């Protein structure tokens, strides 16, 4: 797979996932907007004025394989996921998400090797519901899509972070294939919330849940 570096000079970090497919280039009409249709979205960005370019970039973090240094398999990619989430987070000091550049050695349209003048902000970050976790209940393989918007200062008017699309219900009926991490990511936007769900429902194994069981969900 091809590596794709997202370089954030304003926050002084770089995150490097791998591409999982072709990048889609979209141009939006004036006053267009976009948001993720899910229980929790990591952003909300509105645009107005001139047209803005969007890149929809599919990626994967994968540490599922064996690590000869630690002699263990399935290493956590949670630190990498957290860095990616920083690209989507609203920065109060900046008044917007941070600006970054993209370097994929030409594999991504308008990256710095093709167009060194282009700058981007994260207009969307969506992690897929399918992932792999290790024995510590940390993700060791995670796919997703980041929506990179061309940074044009005059058209960014609002950005918020972690806004729920609807209230968290009091209870949830477990479906086949559910895990507490999956439920926590969906309802709270944070996989670590599985511990609070487990404690509230006296669940000892977060990965093996009985389908049909009704569990309580903690308040936000």
C-alpha positions in Angstrom: 0.0 0.0 0.0 1.0 3.6 -0.6 1.8 5.8 2.5 0.2 9.2 2.7 1.6 11.8 5.1 -0.6 14.5 6.6 1.8 17.2 7.9 0.4 19.7 10.4 2.9 22.5 11.0 0.6 24.5 13.2 0.3 21.7 15.7 3.7 20.3 14.9 2.9 16.6 14.2 2.6 14.3 11.2 0.4 11.2 10.8 1.1 8.6 8.1 -1.6 6.1 7.3 -1.8 4.0 4.1 -4.1 4.6 1.2 -6.7 1.9 0.6 -8.2 3.1 -2.7 -8.4 5.9 -5.2 -8.9 9.5 -4.0 -12.1 11.2 -5.0 -11.9 14.9 -6.0 -15.0 17.0 -5.5 -15.8 20.7 -6.2 -18.6 22.2 -4.2 -21.0 25.0 -5.2 -21.1 28.3 -3.4 -22.6 28.0 0.1 -22.3 24.2 0.0 -21.8 22.2 3.2 -21.0 18.7 4.2 -21.3 16.6 7.4 -21.1 13.0 8.5 -24.3 11.1 8.9 -23.6 9.2 12.1 -24.5 9.3 15.8 -21.4 11.3 16.6 -19.5 13.3 14.0 -16.0 14.7 14.7 -16.7 18.0 13.0 -19.2 20.3 11.4 -17.9 22.8 8.8 -19.9 25.3 6.8 -18.6 27.0 3.7 -19.7 30.1 1.7 -18.3 32.3 -1.1 -16.2 30.8 -3.8 -16.0 27.1 -4.6 -13.9 24.8 -2.5 -12.2 21.6 -3.5 -12.6 18.5 -1.4 -10.5 15.3 -1.4 -12.1 12.1 -0.1 -9.1 10.0 1.0 -9.6 6.4 2.2 -7.0 5.1 4.6 -6.0 2.4 7.0 -3.9 2.1 10.2 -2.6 -1.4 10.4 -0.4 -2.9 13.2 -2.1 -6.3 13.1 1.1 -8.1 12.1 3.9 -9.5 14.3 6.4 -7.0 15.9 9.9 -8.7 16.2 11.1 -6.0 18.7 8.4 -6.6 21.2 7.7 -10.2 20.2 4.0 -9.4 20.2 1.3 -9.2 17.6 -1.6 -6.8 17.2 0.0 -3.6 18.4 -2.3 -0.6 19.2 -2.9 2.1 16.6 -4.8 4.2 19.1 -1.9 6.9 19.1 -2.1 7.2 15.3 -5.9 7.5 15.4 -5.6 10.2 18.1 -3.3 12.2 15.8 -5.7 11.8 12.9 -8.5 13.1 15.2 -6.4 16.2 16.0 -6.7 17.2 12.3 -10.5 17.2 12.7 -10.5 19.0 16.1 -11.6 22.6 16.4 -8.7 24.7 17.7 -9.9 27.6 19.9 -6.7 29.4 19.5 -6.8 29.3 15.7 -10.6 29.6 15.5 -10.7 26.6 13.0 -9.2 23.2 12.5 -5.5 23.2 11.9 -4.0 23.6 8.4 -2.0 20.7 7.0 -0.3 19.6 3.8 -0.5 16.2 2.1 2.5 14.3 0.8 1.8 11.0 -1.0 4.6 11.2 -3.6 2.0 12.1 -6.2 -0.5 9.4 -5.4 -3.0 11.9 -4.1 -4.2 14.7 -6.5 -2.9 18.1 -5.5 -0.5 16.8 -2.9 2.7 18.8 -2.4 4.6 17.0 -5.1 1.9 18.0 -7.6 0.8 21.3 -6.2 3.1 22.7 -3.5 0.8 25.7 -2.9 -2.2 23.7 -1.8 -3.1 23.8 1.9 -6.0 21.8 3.6 -8.2 21.6 6.6 -10.1 18.5 7.7 -13.7 18.8 6.7 -14.6 15.3 7.9 -13.1 12.2 9.5 -15.1 9.0 9.5 -13.9 5.7 11.0 -15.5 2.6 9.7 -17.4 0.3 12.0 -15.3 -2.7 11.1 -11.9 -2.9 12.9 -9.7 -5.3 14.8 -8.8 -5.0 18.5 -6.1 -6.6 20.6 -6.3 -8.3 24.0 -6.1 -4.8 25.7 -9.2 -3.7 23.7 -7.1 -1.3 21.7 -7.6 -1.0 17.9 -4.7 -2.5 16.0 -6.4 -2.1 12.5 -8.8 0.7 11.6 -10.0 1.9 8.2 -11.6 5.2 7.5 -12.0 8.2 5.3 -10.7 11.8 5.8 -12.3 14.6 3.8 -9.6 17.3 3.1 -11.0 20.7 2.2 -8.9 23.2 0.3 -8.0 25.9 2.8 -9.4 29.3 1.6 -9.6 31.6 4.6 -12.5 33.7 3.3 -14.9 30.7 3.0 -14.5 28.9 6.4 -17.1 30.3 8.6 -17.8 27.8 11.4 -16.3 24.6 12.8 -17.4 22.6 15.8 -16.1 19.4 17.4 -17.8 16.2 18.6 -21.5 17.2 18.1 -24.1 14.5 18.7 -26.7 14.1 15.9 -29.3 12.9 18.5 -29.5 12.1 22.3 -27.9 8.9 23.6 -30.7 6.5 24.5 -31.1 5.1 28.0 -30.8 1.5 26.9 -29.5 -0.5 23.9 -30.4 -4.0 22.7 -27.2 -5.9 21.7 -27.0 -7.2 18.1 -25.0 -10.0 16.8 -21.3 -9.0 16.3 -21.5 -6.1 18.8 -18.7 -5.3 21.2 -18.6 -2.6 23.9 -15.9 -0.7 22.0 -18.1 -0.6 18.9 -21.1 0.6 20.9 -19.0 3.3 22.7 -17.6 4.6 19.4 -21.0 4.9 17.9 -22.8 6.5 20.8 -20.1 8.6 22.3 -17.5 9.0 19.6 -14.9 7.6 22.0 -14.0 3.9 22.2 -12.6 4.2 25.7 -16.1 4.7 27.0 -16.6 1.0 26.8 -15.3 0.8 30.4 -18.1 2.9 31.7 -20.7 0.8 29.9 -19.1 -2.4 31.3 -19.1 -1.1 34.8 -22.7 0.1 34.7 -23.8 -3.3 33.4 -21.4 -5.6 35.3 -19.9 -6.9 32.0 -16.6 -8.8 32.4 -15.9 -9.6 28.7 -16.5 -6.6 26.4 -15.9 -8.6 23.2 -18.4 -11.5 23.8 -21.9 -10.1 24.3 -25.2 -12.0 24.1 -27.4 -10.9 21.3 -30.7 -9.6 22.5 -29.5 -8.5 25.9 -30.6 -5.0 26.9 -27.9 -2.9 28.5 -28.0 0.5 30.1 -26.0 3.4 28.5 -24.3 6.0 30.7 -25.2 9.6 30.5 -23.0 11.9 28.4 
